[in-house]
Amino acid sequence: MIGMIEALERERLTTSVIGKLVLEPHPQCTALAYAYALRAQAREELKNWVGAIEDVQQVLLDKGLHETATEKSVSICYRVWADSEEQLHHREKAIAVLQDWQLAQPSFRTKLQREVQDLLVKNSP
């Protein structure tokens, strides 16, 4: 229960930060990308997988925001996106996200290839 309360508080706080940052004249900034990543993590913990995916897509699919995001923010976003897709039983989409992550951050390639293989095995009859 405490974990859920903390996740709700993190979601509330990051929503406030996002609301303020998007009002800035140039909202495509590192802080905004990180706030979306943190809110996505909180939403994932709250089992709001669709909301988590929407947040990570804000970072990863918006060219301006993605370009300003730190490696840490990008990693958080890909992890949350892949895990959320898997929770929604969208294994093919989770695999596609992991493969995109390999291209975006090649340093994780070996680990991500193993995860893809694990998902493929789960998918087989």
For each residue, the residues with C-beta under 8 A, 3 or more apart:
1: 4 5
2: 5 6
3: 6 7 45
4: 1 7 8 45 46
5: 1 2 8 9
6: 2 3 9 10
7: 3 4 10 11 42 43 45 46
8: 4 5 11 12 42 46
9: 5 6 12 13
10: 6 7 13 14 38 39 41 42
11: 7 8 14 15 39 42 43 46
12: 8 9 15 16
13: 9 10 16 17
14: 10 11 17 18 35 36 38 39 42
15: 11 12 18 19 39
16: 12 13 19 20
17: 13 14 20 21 31 35
18: 14 15 21 22 32 35 36 39
19: 15 16 22 23
20: 16 17 23 24
21: 17 18 24 27 29 31 32 35
22: 18 19 27 32
23: 19 20 27
24: 20 21 27 29
25:
26: 29
27: 21 22 23 24 32
28: 32 62 64 65 67 68
29: 21 24 26 32 33 68
30: 33 34 68 69 70 73
31: 17 21 34 35
32: 18 21 22 27 28 29 35 36 65 68
33: 29 30 36 37 59 65 66 68 69 70 73
34: 30 31 37 38 69 70 72 73
35: 14 17 18 21 31 32 38 39
36: 14 18 32 33 39 40 55 56 58 59 65 73 77
37: 33 34 40 41 55 56 59 69 72 73 76 77 80
38: 10 14 34 35 41 42 76
39: 10 11 14 15 18 35 36 42 43 55
40: 36 37 43 44 51 52 53 55 56 76 77 80 81
41: 10 37 38 44 45 52 76 80
42: 7 8 10 11 14 38 39 45 46
43: 7 11 39 40 46 48 49 51 52 55
44: 40 41 47 48 49 52 80 83 84
45: 3 4 7 41 42
46: 4 7 8 11 42 43
47: 44 87
48: 43 44 51 52
49: 43 44 52 53 84 85 87 88
50: 53 54 84 88
51: 40 43 48 54 55
52: 40 41 43 44 48 49 55 56 80 81 84
53: 40 49 50 56 57 80 81 84 85
54: 50 51 57 58
55: 36 37 39 40 43 51 52 58 59 77 80
56: 36 37 40 52 53 59 60 77 78 80 81 84
57: 53 54 60 61 81
58: 36 54 55 61 62 65
59: 33 36 37 55 56 62 65 66 69 73 74 77
60: 56 57 66 74 77 78 81
61: 57 58 66
62: 28 58 59 65 66
63: 66 67
64: 28 67 68
65: 28 32 33 36 58 59 62 68 69
66: 33 59 60 61 62 63 69 74
67: 28 63 64
68: 28 29 30 32 33 64 65
69: 30 33 34 37 59 65 66 73 74 77
70: 30 33 34 73 74
71: 74 75 105
72: 34 37 75 76
73: 30 33 34 36 37 59 69 70 76 77
74: 59 60 66 69 70 71 77 78 104 105
75: 71 72 78 79 105 108
76: 37 38 40 41 72 73 79 80
77: 36 37 40 55 56 59 60 69 73 74 80 81
78: 56 60 74 75 81 82 97 98 100 101 104 105
79: 75 76 82 83
80: 37 40 41 44 52 53 55 56 76 77 83 84
81: 40 52 53 56 57 60 77 78 84 85 97
82: 78 79 85 86 94 97 98 101 115
83: 44 79 80 86 87 94
84: 44 49 50 52 53 56 80 81 87 88
85: 49 53 81 82 88 90 91 93 94 97
86: 82 83 89 90 91 94 119
87: 47 49 83 84
88: 49 50 84 85
89: 86
90: 85 86 93 94
91: 85 86 94 95 119 122 123
92: 95 96 123
93: 85 90 96 97
94: 82 83 85 86 90 91 97 98 119
95: 91 92 98 99 116 119 120
96: 92 93 99 100
97: 78 81 82 85 93 94 100 101
98: 78 82 94 95 101 102 112 115 116 119
99: 95 96 102 103 112 116
100: 78 96 97 103 104
101: 78 82 97 98 104 105 108 112
102: 98 99 105 106 108 109 112 113
103: 99 100 106
104: 74 78 100 101
105: 71 74 75 78 101 102 108
106: 102 103 109
107:
108: 75 101 102 105 111 112
109: 102 106 112 113
110: 113 114
111: 108 114 115
112: 98 99 101 102 108 109 115 116
113: 102 109 110 116 117
114: 110 111 117 118
115: 82 98 111 112 118 119
116: 95 98 99 112 113 119 120
117: 113 114 120 121
118: 114 115 121 122
119: 86 91 94 95 98 115 116 122 123
120: 95 116 117 123 124
121: 117 118 124
122: 91 118 119
123: 91 92 119 120
124: 120 121
125:
